[in-house]
Amino acid sequence: MMLLLSYIADPVKKDRLETLYTLYHRDMYITAYAILKNHHEAEDVVQSAIIKLTRNLDKISDIYCNKSRAYIVITVRNLSLDAIKLKKKTVHLTHDHLEDVTSGALDMDGLDDYILKLELGKTLATALDSLHRPYADVLTLKYYHQLSAAEISEVLGMTSGHVNVTLHRALKAIKRILEKMETETVGE
């Protein structure tokens, strides 16, 4: 944080950012950690949020109001969810996995199943990207991170009832998207 502050020439902006960090760094970290479940990733997201806040400091009129806190926490939440999406897109192949494929340890049926799972994952990722952001967030937290409705409500700052309604609507929406994608693929 100190390194970042040393690059800010405007003393007023530097003081505002330092005050924001002092007031809200704990909330920022807790939000990031609740989503990512990893200390180092949560710290990285907090630092990214601070950098983003330096660019958008003019959007925060009163540092001490609840709207400012909400803006900061939502920024951290969105950056955390973006980090999850980025991590999902990264494919990690181990040396053992590569040996299995190259040595023929996987039979053709196993390879077919593996390819089908990869294709299904790509289809689901495409469908999630086209969903309304809150729907995608709830689905990702529920099915990818396997959080309960209570945990999701805590992470996203919603009531459990609102999470359940959003989840229900998100499932209906993704079903429509997947059906549309299937009819487009069959039509080709």
Phi, psi and omega in degrees: 000318182297323179297317179297317180296329181292339180273350181270119185279322183288115183296327179294314179296320179297315180295319180297316181293320178296319178295316177302314181297316180298318183288319194242003183297326179294314178298321180297314182295315181299318179297312181296317182293323179298327181274314189272335181057033180213124184300311185292319178295322179297318177297319178299318180294320178299316179296319177297322179294320179298316179298317178296322179293329178297326179283336184243026183297332180290343178282348181257105184278314181238114185297327189269000184272162181294331178296322178294316178299316180298317179301316181292315181294320178294322176300314179295318179301313181296319178294324178294316179294324175297322178296322177296314179300318180296320179294324179294325182285341180279126179259125180255114176254129178271164178298320179298320179297315179296321178296319179300316182292315184285332181275354180083013181297331175275126175283172184298323178297317178297321179293320177299315178299318180298315180294320177298320178296319177298317181294320177297319178299318178295319180296315179295321179297319178296317179296318179296322180295333181270354178283157171301135189310312180298325178295314180297321179299312183295317179296318180296314180293324182286310190260331179273314181266354176055046176270151176281169178299322179295318179293320178296319180297324178292317182293315185268355179071035178245165171282160179298323177297318179295322178297315181296319178295315179297319178298315179300313180294322180294320178295319177295319182293317181290329176297316178298317181296316180295321177296319178296317179297322180292318179292326177293322180290319180292325181290343182282000000 
